[in-house]
Amino acid sequence: MQLVRYAVLLVACAAASGCVSPVARRYPAGNSAVSEATFKSLVRDLSSSKRQNAKAKDQLVALGKDSLPYLLREVDLRDCSYINERRQDRATRALRVIRNIGCTNAIEACEWLLLDADIDAKGISLNALFTEAVIYLHDNFQLQDARDIYVAFVTRHRDKYVEQELIKTHWRAGRRVDLLHVDITCNIPLLLRMDDKAAADAVAELVRLMKLPTYGGMAIHRLAPDGFTIMSDPPDSGGLEQLLFSTPAEK
């Protein structure tokens, strides 16, 4: 009982002293006519339902830069002790709203996620989060940091976007094949225009990946256009192959 009273006292002292979490200190709220409680409620609504997501997304985008601290706190997972699938989905949906607003503030959070994070709960949700982070870097490819993070992800972290899966058939024993589940191909047109060895290494890795016999049967996990649904669809096997494998005269 005494320990319980002590814990309650610590919480009360922290609240009285204005103690804030590391992620809140990293992204302090600005002066806004809209209350902090309203922003937090809107961010929660992004993962409540498809209907609530659509309403909250429109309001957060309309509020613009005032929304960013609360959205960035949702995307930056560095201080989370356990990042389960639900938490990953929340981050993905918040990152989509940040993309809609348009800013570069989430690059550091994406760098940690793509290059440094070691997340136990792997699956469709994490792949969709990685895909959204890669597309966010694509949106900001005019910045060297964004280009460097993307190239490092493609060339040094293949285990995060390609998974080995056991494919079984009724007429023979199963075999393990490499399957792409994160959309890393969206930056190819920009990479081809970069006169840079690291970019060339990234393109070479993508060419090897797209030449795999299983490429056409792979499933990319991503956030749907509605900003709420986590979905799977095949990678681009038409335009990008034409771009990569055509002769200089054809390009």
FENBEL-V965523 format. One record per residue. RES is the residue in one small letter. PHI is phi in whole degrees, -180 to 180 (999 if undefined). PSI is psi in whole degrees, 0 to 359 (999 if undefined). D_LAST is the distance of its C-alpha to the last C-alpha in Angstrom with 2 decimals. Layout:
BEGIN
((RES	PHI	PSI	D_LAST) (RES	PHI	PSI	D_LAST))
END
This chain:
BEGIN
((m	999	319	74.59) (q	-64	322	74.78) (l	-64	321	71.22) (v	-63	314	70.01) (r	-62	322	71.82) (y	-66	319	70.29) (a	-64	318	66.74) (v	-63	320	67.40) (l	-64	320	68.77) (l	-63	318	65.68) (v	-63	316	63.42) (a	-64	320	65.68) (c	-65	320	65.71) (a	-64	318	61.94) (a	-66	319	61.68) (a	-67	329	64.39) (s	-87	2	62.76) (g	74	28	59.47) (c	-64	132	57.71) (v	-126	158	54.02) (s	-71	159	51.44) (p	-57	320	49.02) (v	-69	328	46.04) (a	-71	325	48.01) (r	-68	325	48.79) (r	-67	327	45.13) (y	-129	76	44.24) (p	-69	144	47.33) (a	-74	145	47.72) (g	-90	187	47.97) (n	-83	118	50.48) (s	-138	149	49.82) (a	-72	341	52.04) (v	-88	137	50.85) (s	-73	157	52.78) (e	-61	321	51.42) (a	-61	323	52.74) (t	-66	315	50.68) (f	-60	314	47.42) (k	-63	322	48.24) (s	-65	318	49.09) (l	-64	319	45.81) (v	-66	320	43.84) (r	-62	323	45.97) (d	-66	340	45.30) (l	-59	333	41.56) (s	-114	14	42.53) (s	-80	309	45.56) (s	-164	168	44.06) (k	-62	320	41.10) (r	-67	312	43.24) (q	-63	322	44.53) (n	-59	313	41.07) (a	-62	318	39.80) (k	-68	314	42.82) (a	-65	319	42.75) (k	-60	314	39.03) (d	-61	319	39.51) (q	-69	318	42.52) (l	-66	319	40.99) (v	-64	319	37.92) (a	-64	326	40.36) (l	-77	345	42.41) (g	61	228	39.36) (k	-63	337	40.00) (d	-65	335	43.53) (s	-79	337	42.13) (l	-58	316	39.97) (p	-57	321	42.77) (y	-74	324	43.73) (l	-70	319	40.20) (l	-65	324	39.42) (r	-63	328	42.65) (e	-75	329	41.42) (v	-85	324	38.07) (d	-78	108	39.51) (l	-102	11	40.98) (r	-62	330	42.15) (d	-99	5	45.81) (c	-79	131	45.89) (s	-75	328	48.16) (y	-145	126	46.61) (i	-109	90	43.29) (n	-84	180	43.67) (e	-64	322	41.30) (r	-63	319	42.89) (r	-67	323	42.42) (q	-63	317	38.74) (d	-63	320	38.24) (r	-61	317	40.04) (a	-64	319	37.77) (t	-62	314	34.61) (r	-66	322	35.94) (a	-67	321	37.05) (l	-65	325	33.69) (r	-63	320	32.06) (v	-66	320	34.61) (i	-60	319	33.87) (r	-62	320	30.17) (n	-67	325	31.38) (i	-71	317	33.66) (g	90	98	31.05) (c	-162	167	32.25) (t	-107	7	31.55) (n	-67	341	34.97) (a	-94	5	33.96) (i	-62	318	31.74) (e	-64	319	34.75) (a	-65	321	35.72) (c	-68	325	32.23) (e	-61	313	32.30) (w	-62	316	35.62) (l	-62	313	34.51) (l	-81	328	31.31) (l	-107	330	32.60) (d	-115	333	36.40) (a	-67	140	37.73) (d	-124	90	39.41) (i	-101	127	40.03) (d	-72	318	42.21) (a	-79	88	41.52) (k	-101	149	38.14) (g	160	203	36.60) (i	-60	318	34.66) (s	-63	316	35.88) (l	-67	320	34.86) (n	-60	319	31.38) (a	-64	323	31.01) (l	-66	316	32.24) (f	-60	317	29.76) (t	-61	315	26.89) (e	-64	323	28.27) (a	-66	319	28.63) (v	-63	317	25.02) (i	-68	326	23.85) (y	-62	317	26.44) (l	-62	320	24.96) (h	-59	318	21.51) (d	-61	333	23.39) (n	-115	31	24.74) (f	-68	351	21.85) (q	-71	346	22.81) (l	-97	135	25.77) (q	-60	321	25.76) (d	-59	316	28.19) (a	-63	318	25.95) (r	-65	317	23.04) (d	-63	318	25.60) (i	-65	316	27.17) (y	-62	312	23.99) (v	-62	318	22.96) (a	-64	321	26.60) (f	-63	313	26.71) (v	-68	319	23.74) (t	-88	336	24.83) (r	-119	352	28.61) (h	-131	48	29.53) (r	-60	331	28.00) (d	-67	345	31.40) (k	-90	341	30.98) (y	-120	350	27.89) (v	-119	130	28.24) (e	-118	141	31.55) (q	-87	125	33.21) (e	-125	148	34.77) (l	-87	116	37.17) (i	-100	122	36.06) (k	-111	143	39.09) (t	-129	161	39.51) (h	-77	346	42.80) (w	-106	355	42.56) (r	-155	168	41.78) (a	-66	155	42.15) (g	-67	158	39.70) (r	-138	150	36.88) (r	-90	132	35.13) (v	-130	155	31.38) (d	-85	128	28.99) (l	-126	133	27.91) (l	-86	127	25.69) (h	-123	359	27.61) (v	-122	134	26.06) (d	-79	96	22.74) (i	-104	5	21.10) (t	-92	354	17.47) (c	-66	339	17.36) (n	-94	2	16.55) (i	-57	312	13.41) (p	-57	323	11.07) (l	-72	321	13.89) (l	-62	321	14.48) (l	-65	338	11.12) (r	-91	356	12.13) (m	-92	127	15.59) (d	-91	77	16.91) (d	-149	134	19.47) (k	-64	319	20.80) (a	-63	320	21.91) (a	-65	320	18.53) (a	-63	322	17.11) (d	-64	321	20.07) (a	-65	317	19.35) (v	-62	318	15.77) (a	-60	319	17.43) (e	-65	320	20.06) (l	-67	322	17.77) (v	-62	315	16.00) (r	-60	319	19.60) (l	-66	316	20.62) (m	-74	345	17.99) (k	-90	357	18.86) (l	-64	142	22.50) (p	-59	334	24.10) (t	-89	1	25.47) (y	-58	314	22.30) (g	-65	338	22.34) (g	-98	6	26.03) (m	-76	158	25.96) (a	-122	119	27.33) (i	-85	132	26.20) (h	-99	129	29.24) (r	-154	169	28.88) (l	-84	130	30.86) (a	-67	165	30.56) (p	-58	337	29.80) (d	-73	351	33.60) (g	78	6	33.92) (f	-127	316	36.64) (t	-82	132	35.69) (i	-89	124	34.23) (m	-132	170	32.01) (s	-128	139	29.86) (d	-152	161	26.72) (p	-70	153	24.03) (p	-70	165	20.90) (d	-68	114	17.51) (s	-113	9	16.60) (g	-111	284	14.03) (g	-61	320	11.27) (l	-70	321	11.35) (e	-63	320	11.40) (q	-61	319	8.32) (l	-66	319	6.62) (l	-79	319	8.82) (f	-104	2	9.26) (s	-79	161	6.33) (t	-77	160	6.47) (p	-53	324	5.26) (a	-68	331	5.62) (e	-80	336	3.82) (k	-73	999	0.00))
END
